[in-house]
Amino acid sequence: MGEHVLRRAVIRSLEWSDHLEYVSVNVSPRQLAEPDFVPMPADLLAAHPTCPWSSSPRS
């Protein structure tokens, strides 16, 4: 479920990038503890380089 939600968030951010400054996704402590959690959203963002949040955080 977590990967599906994050994938949809990336897709929506691409669709609505002209109207949104950011997208929030809730993550459970259990998900954060999973060893493959951090690479998964990093891979999703790397796969969508035009996503506004795929680069370094803005200041």
Gaussian input, Z-matrix of N, CA and C with variables (Angstrom, degrees):
# hf/3-21g

backbone

0 1
 N
 C     1     B1
 C     2     B2     1     A1
 N     3     B3     2     A2     1     D1
 C     4     B4     3     A3     2     D2
 C     5     B5     4     A4     3     D3
 N     6     B6     5     A5     4     D4
 C     7     B7     6     A6     5     D5
 C     8     B8     7     A7     6     D6
 N     9     B9     8     A8     7     D7
 C    10    B10     9     A9     8     D8
 C    11    B11    10    A10     9     D9
 N    12    B12    11    A11    10    D10
 C    13    B13    12    A12    11    D11
 C    14    B14    13    A13    12    D12
 N    15    B15    14    A14    13    D13
 C    16    B16    15    A15    14    D14
 C    17    B17    16    A16    15    D15
 N    18    B18    17    A17    16    D16
 C    19    B19    18    A18    17    D17
 C    20    B20    19    A19    18    D18
 N    21    B21    20    A20    19    D19
 C    22    B22    21    A21    20    D20
 C    23    B23    22    A22    21    D21
 N    24    B24    23    A23    22    D22
 C    25    B25    24    A24    23    D23
 C    26    B26    25    A25    24    D24
 N    27    B27    26    A26    25    D25
 C    28    B28    27    A27    26    D26
 C    29    B29    28    A28    27    D27
 N    30    B30    29    A29    28    D28
 C    31    B31    30    A30    29    D29
 C    32    B32    31    A31    30    D30
 N    33    B33    32    A32    31    D31
 C    34    B34    33    A33    32    D32
 C    35    B35    34    A34    33    D33
 N    36    B36    35    A35    34    D34
 C    37    B37    36    A36    35    D35
 C    38    B38    37    A37    36    D36
 N    39    B39    38    A38    37    D37
 C    40    B40    39    A39    38    D38
 C    41    B41    40    A40    39    D39
 N    42    B42    41    A41    40    D40
 C    43    B43    42    A42    41    D41
 C    44    B44    43    A43    42    D42
 N    45    B45    44    A44    43    D43
 C    46    B46    45    A45    44    D44
 C    47    B47    46    A46    45    D45
 N    48    B48    47    A47    46    D46
 C    49    B49    48    A48    47    D47
 C    50    B50    49    A49    48    D48
 N    51    B51    50    A50    49    D49
 C    52    B52    51    A51    50    D50
 C    53    B53    52    A52    51    D51
 N    54    B54    53    A53    52    D52
 C    55    B55    54    A54    53    D53
 C    56    B56    55    A55    54    D54
 N    57    B57    56    A56    55    D55
 C    58    B58    57    A57    56    D56
 C    59    B59    58    A58    57    D57
 N    60    B60    59    A59    58    D58
 C    61    B61    60    A60    59    D59
 C    62    B62    61    A61    60    D60
 N    63    B63    62    A62    61    D61
 C    64    B64    63    A63    62    D62
 C    65    B65    64    A64    63    D63
 N    66    B66    65    A65    64    D64
 C    67    B67    66    A66    65    D65
 C    68    B68    67    A67    66    D66
 N    69    B69    68    A68    67    D67
 C    70    B70    69    A69    68    D68
 C    71    B71    70    A70    69    D69
 N    72    B72    71    A71    70    D70
 C    73    B73    72    A72    71    D71
 C    74    B74    73    A73    72    D72
 N    75    B75    74    A74    73    D73
 C    76    B76    75    A75    74    D74
 C    77    B77    76    A76    75    D75
 N    78    B78    77    A77    76    D76
 C    79    B79    78    A78    77    D77
 C    80    B80    79    A79    78    D78
 N    81    B81    80    A80    79    D79
 C    82    B82    81    A81    80    D80
 C    83    B83    82    A82    81    D81
 N    84    B84    83    A83    82    D82
 C    85    B85    84    A84    83    D83
 C    86    B86    85    A85    84    D84
 N    87    B87    86    A86    85    D85
 C    88    B88    87    A87    86    D86
 C    89    B89    88    A88    87    D87
 N    90    B90    89    A89    88    D88
 C    91    B91    90    A90    89    D89
 C    92    B92    91    A91    90    D90
 N    93    B93    92    A92    91    D91
 C    94    B94    93    A93    92    D92
 C    95    B95    94    A94    93    D93
 N    96    B96    95    A95    94    D94
 C    97    B97    96    A96    95    D95
 C    98    B98    97    A97    96    D96
 N    99    B99    98    A98    97    D97
 C   100   B100    99    A99    98    D98
 C   101   B101   100   A100    99    D99
 N   102   B102   101   A101   100   D100
 C   103   B103   102   A102   101   D101
 C   104   B104   103   A103   102   D102
 N   105   B105   104   A104   103   D103
 C   106   B106   105   A105   104   D104
 C   107   B107   106   A106   105   D105
 N   108   B108   107   A107   106   D106
 C   109   B109   108   A108   107   D107
 C   110   B110   109   A109   108   D108
 N   111   B111   110   A110   109   D109
 C   112   B112   111   A111   110   D110
 C   113   B113   112   A112   111   D111
 N   114   B114   113   A113   112   D112
 C   115   B115   114   A114   113   D113
 C   116   B116   115   A115   114   D114
 N   117   B117   116   A116   115   D115
 C   118   B118   117   A117   116   D116
 C   119   B119   118   A118   117   D117
 N   120   B120   119   A119   118   D118
 C   121   B121   120   A120   119   D119
 C   122   B122   121   A121   120   D120
 N   123   B123   122   A122   121   D121
 C   124   B124   123   A123   122   D122
 C   125   B125   124   A124   123   D123
 N   126   B126   125   A125   124   D124
 C   127   B127   126   A126   125   D125
 C   128   B128   127   A127   126   D126
 N   129   B129   128   A128   127   D127
 C   130   B130   129   A129   128   D128
 C   131   B131   130   A130   129   D129
 N   132   B132   131   A131   130   D130
 C   133   B133   132   A132   131   D131
 C   134   B134   133   A133   132   D132
 N   135   B135   134   A134   133   D133
 C   136   B136   135   A135   134   D134
 C   137   B137   136   A136   135   D135
 N   138   B138   137   A137   136   D136
 C   139   B139   138   A138   137   D137
 C   140   B140   139   A139   138   D138
 N   141   B141   140   A140   139   D139
 C   142   B142   141   A141   140   D140
 C   143   B143   142   A142   141   D141
 N   144   B144   143   A143   142   D142
 C   145   B145   144   A144   143   D143
 C   146   B146   145   A145   144   D144
 N   147   B147   146   A146   145   D145
 C   148   B148   147   A147   146   D146
 C   149   B149   148   A148   147   D147
 N   150   B150   149   A149   148   D148
 C   151   B151   150   A150   149   D149
 C   152   B152   151   A151   150   D150
 N   153   B153   152   A152   151   D151
 C   154   B154   153   A153   152   D152
 C   155   B155   154   A154   153   D153
 N   156   B156   155   A155   154   D154
 C   157   B157   156   A156   155   D155
 C   158   B158   157   A157   156   D156
 N   159   B159   158   A158   157   D157
 C   160   B160   159   A159   158   D158
 C   161   B161   160   A160   159   D159
 N   162   B162   161   A161   160   D160
 C   163   B163   162   A162   161   D161
 C   164   B164   163   A163   162   D162
 N   165   B165   164   A164   163   D163
 C   166   B166   165   A165   164   D164
 C   167   B167   166   A166   165   D165
 N   168   B168   167   A167   166   D166
 C   169   B169   168   A168   167   D167
 C   170   B170   169   A169   168   D168
 N   171   B171   170   A170   169   D169
 C   172   B172   171   A171   170   D170
 C   173   B173   172   A172   171   D171
 N   174   B174   173   A173   172   D172
 C   175   B175   174   A174   173   D173
 C   176   B176   175   A175   174   D174

   B1=1.4473
   B2=1.5285
   B3=1.3100
   B4=1.4606
   B5=1.5181
   B6=1.3281
   B7=1.4570
   B8=1.5238
   B9=1.3192
   B10=1.4572
   B11=1.5338
   B12=1.3140
   B13=1.4692
   B14=1.5244
   B15=1.3148
   B16=1.4625
   B17=1.5265
   B18=1.3215
   B19=1.4774
   B20=1.5290
   B21=1.3296
   B22=1.4702
   B23=1.5316
   B24=1.3178
   B25=1.4706
   B26=1.5271
   B27=1.3176
   B28=1.4667
   B29=1.5309
   B30=1.3168
   B31=1.4677
   B32=1.5235
   B33=1.3239
   B34=1.4704
   B35=1.5243
   B36=1.3234
   B37=1.4664
   B38=1.5216
   B39=1.3271
   B40=1.4612
   B41=1.5294
   B42=1.3251
   B43=1.4633
   B44=1.5297
   B45=1.3122
   B46=1.4690
   B47=1.5236
   B48=1.3148
   B49=1.4636
   B50=1.5281
   B51=1.3170
   B52=1.4612
   B53=1.5243
   B54=1.3228
   B55=1.4548
   B56=1.5282
   B57=1.3209
   B58=1.4615
   B59=1.5219
   B60=1.3274
   B61=1.4563
   B62=1.5215
   B63=1.3250
   B64=1.4548
   B65=1.5243
   B66=1.3137
   B67=1.4581
   B68=1.5275
   B69=1.3124
   B70=1.4680
   B71=1.5172
   B72=1.3126
   B73=1.4568
   B74=1.5272
   B75=1.3127
   B76=1.4636
   B77=1.5250
   B78=1.3178
   B79=1.4562
   B80=1.5205
   B81=1.3208
   B82=1.4653
   B83=1.5322
   B84=1.3395
   B85=1.4691
   B86=1.5333
   B87=1.3153
   B88=1.4626
   B89=1.5244
   B90=1.3389
   B91=1.4675
   B92=1.5258
   B93=1.3355
   B94=1.4624
   B95=1.5174
   B96=1.3283
   B97=1.4626
   B98=1.5253
   B99=1.3166
   B100=1.4603
   B101=1.5309
   B102=1.3307
   B103=1.4633
   B104=1.5246
   B105=1.3201
   B106=1.4688
   B107=1.5220
   B108=1.3390
   B109=1.4666
   B110=1.5328
   B111=1.3112
   B112=1.4683
   B113=1.5289
   B114=1.3207
   B115=1.4720
   B116=1.5348
   B117=1.3201
   B118=1.4654
   B119=1.5371
   B120=1.3433
   B121=1.4701
   B122=1.5290
   B123=1.3296
   B124=1.4702
   B125=1.5236
   B126=1.3259
   B127=1.4688
   B128=1.5244
   B129=1.3320
   B130=1.4721
   B131=1.5246
   B132=1.3254
   B133=1.4644
   B134=1.5233
   B135=1.3209
   B136=1.4671
   B137=1.5296
   B138=1.3201
   B139=1.4608
   B140=1.5244
   B141=1.3248
   B142=1.4705
   B143=1.5220
   B144=1.3317
   B145=1.4698
   B146=1.5254
   B147=1.3181
   B148=1.4662
   B149=1.5243
   B150=1.3177
   B151=1.4562
   B152=1.5219
   B153=1.3341
   B154=1.4647
   B155=1.5240
   B156=1.3180
   B157=1.4560
   B158=1.5132
   B159=1.3205
   B160=1.4579
   B161=1.5199
   B162=1.3184
   B163=1.4650
   B164=1.5210
   B165=1.2986
   B166=1.4643
   B167=1.5232
   B168=1.3538
   B169=1.4585
   B170=1.5174
   B171=1.3063
   B172=1.4725
   B173=1.5154
   B174=1.3357
   B175=1.4582
   B176=1.5053
   A1=111.09
   A2=118.39
   A3=121.35
   A4=113.05
   A5=116.86
   A6=119.74
   A7=110.95
   A8=116.71
   A9=120.37
   A10=110.39
   A11=117.26
   A12=121.52
   A13=110.36
   A14=117.49
   A15=119.87
   A16=111.39
   A17=116.43
   A18=119.86
   A19=110.42
   A20=116.87
   A21=120.61
   A22=111.11
   A23=116.96
   A24=120.40
   A25=110.65
   A26=117.20
   A27=120.52
   A28=109.82
   A29=116.94
   A30=120.51
   A31=110.62
   A32=116.83
   A33=120.01
   A34=111.24
   A35=116.88
   A36=119.02
   A37=110.83
   A38=116.93
   A39=120.13
   A40=110.97
   A41=116.07
   A42=120.70
   A43=111.92
   A44=116.71
   A45=120.96
   A46=113.25
   A47=118.09
   A48=121.06
   A49=113.34
   A50=118.20
   A51=120.42
   A52=112.33
   A53=117.68
   A54=121.38
   A55=113.74
   A56=117.86
   A57=121.41
   A58=111.10
   A59=115.82
   A60=119.58
   A61=110.92
   A62=117.02
   A63=121.14
   A64=110.06
   A65=115.32
   A66=122.60
   A67=106.92
   A68=116.61
   A69=121.25
   A70=109.74
   A71=115.66
   A72=121.69
   A73=106.86
   A74=116.46
   A75=120.35
   A76=109.69
   A77=115.09
   A78=122.27
   A79=107.71
   A80=116.42
   A81=120.07
   A82=110.39
   A83=116.53
   A84=119.59
   A85=111.77
   A86=117.15
   A87=120.33
   A88=110.64
   A89=116.79
   A90=119.95
   A91=110.68
   A92=116.69
   A93=119.67
   A94=112.13
   A95=116.67
   A96=121.25
   A97=113.06
   A98=117.76
   A99=120.64
   A100=109.72
   A101=117.72
   A102=120.16
   A103=114.40
   A104=118.45
   A105=120.00
   A106=112.91
   A107=117.71
   A108=118.59
   A109=112.16
   A110=118.81
   A111=120.87
   A112=112.05
   A113=119.38
   A114=118.04
   A115=113.57
   A116=117.30
   A117=119.74
   A118=112.40
   A119=121.24
   A120=117.99
   A121=112.24
   A122=117.37
   A123=119.38
   A124=110.53
   A125=116.73
   A126=121.02
   A127=111.34
   A128=116.56
   A129=119.89
   A130=110.72
   A131=116.72
   A132=120.05
   A133=111.24
   A134=117.28
   A135=120.08
   A136=111.13
   A137=116.56
   A138=120.59
   A139=112.31
   A140=116.47
   A141=122.06
   A142=109.20
   A143=117.94
   A144=120.27
   A145=114.20
   A146=118.39
   A147=119.55
   A148=112.19
   A149=117.12
   A150=120.50
   A151=108.07
   A152=118.09
   A153=120.72
   A154=113.87
   A155=117.93
   A156=121.14
   A157=112.51
   A158=118.21
   A159=120.03
   A160=112.50
   A161=117.79
   A162=120.88
   A163=109.10
   A164=116.16
   A165=121.85
   A166=109.95
   A167=116.25
   A168=119.17
   A169=111.10
   A170=114.91
   A171=120.25
   A172=110.00
   A173=116.67
   A174=120.76
   A175=110.55
   D1=-41.90
   D2=-176.64
   D3=-59.17
   D4=-44.54
   D5=179.91
   D6=-65.17
   D7=-39.03
   D8=178.62
   D9=-61.14
   D10=-45.24
   D11=-179.23
   D12=-64.29
   D13=-43.95
   D14=179.52
   D15=-66.30
   D16=-39.27
   D17=177.11
   D18=-61.27
   D19=-44.24
   D20=178.71
   D21=-64.27
   D22=-37.46
   D23=178.37
   D24=-63.26
   D25=-41.09
   D26=177.92
   D27=-65.10
   D28=-44.76
   D29=179.99
   D30=-62.52
   D31=-44.89
   D32=178.75
   D33=-63.78
   D34=-38.71
   D35=179.50
   D36=-63.22
   D37=-34.85
   D38=175.97
   D39=-67.44
   D40=-41.24
   D41=-178.51
   D42=-69.28
   D43=-34.31
   D44=-173.14
   D45=-111.12
   D46=16.77
   D47=-172.73
   D48=-58.47
   D49=-25.98
   D50=178.26
   D51=-75.99
   D52=-13.89
   D53=-173.77
   D54=-116.79
   D55=-13.28
   D56=-175.93
   D57=-116.17
   D58=143.08
   D59=173.44
   D60=-92.37
   D61=-27.13
   D62=179.94
   D63=-160.47
   D64=166.39
   D65=175.91
   D66=-128.99
   D67=134.54
   D68=177.61
   D69=-109.42
   D70=140.27
   D71=176.17
   D72=-134.02
   D73=126.57
   D74=177.28
   D75=-76.38
   D76=137.84
   D77=178.99
   D78=-127.93
   D79=133.72
   D80=-178.95
   D81=-81.72
   D82=156.99
   D83=175.35
   D84=-57.83
   D85=-33.89
   D86=178.59
   D87=-63.42
   D88=-42.34
   D89=178.33
   D90=-64.00
   D91=-42.05
   D92=179.79
   D93=-62.30
   D94=-30.13
   D95=-179.31
   D96=-78.85
   D97=-14.94
   D98=179.78
   D99=-69.18
   D100=132.90
   D101=-175.64
   D102=-63.50
   D103=-24.78
   D104=-178.69
   D105=-98.12
   D106=9.22
   D107=-176.42
   D108=-68.64
   D109=-51.63
   D110=-175.95
   D111=-61.40
   D112=-45.00
   D113=178.31
   D114=-63.14
   D115=-30.99
   D116=-176.33
   D117=-62.91
   D118=-54.18
   D119=177.66
   D120=-67.13
   D121=-31.33
   D122=176.24
   D123=-62.17
   D124=-42.11
   D125=177.42
   D126=-65.73
   D127=-39.69
   D128=178.40
   D129=-61.24
   D130=-45.50
   D131=179.87
   D132=-67.68
   D133=-37.60
   D134=178.17
   D135=-65.49
   D136=-31.07
   D137=179.44
   D138=-74.63
   D139=-15.54
   D140=-179.52
   D141=-127.13
   D142=72.09
   D143=-175.12
   D144=-64.21
   D145=-16.86
   D146=178.09
   D147=-85.01
   D148=-4.75
   D149=176.67
   D150=-65.42
   D151=131.39
   D152=-177.28
   D153=-57.56
   D154=-22.31
   D155=-176.77
   D156=-103.60
   D157=12.36
   D158=-178.72
   D159=-84.33
   D160=-11.84
   D161=178.69
   D162=-99.87
   D163=-173.18
   D164=179.90
   D165=-59.52
   D166=149.15
   D167=178.74
   D168=-59.60
   D169=145.48
   D170=179.13
   D171=-78.72
   D172=150.69
   D173=177.04
   D174=-86.76

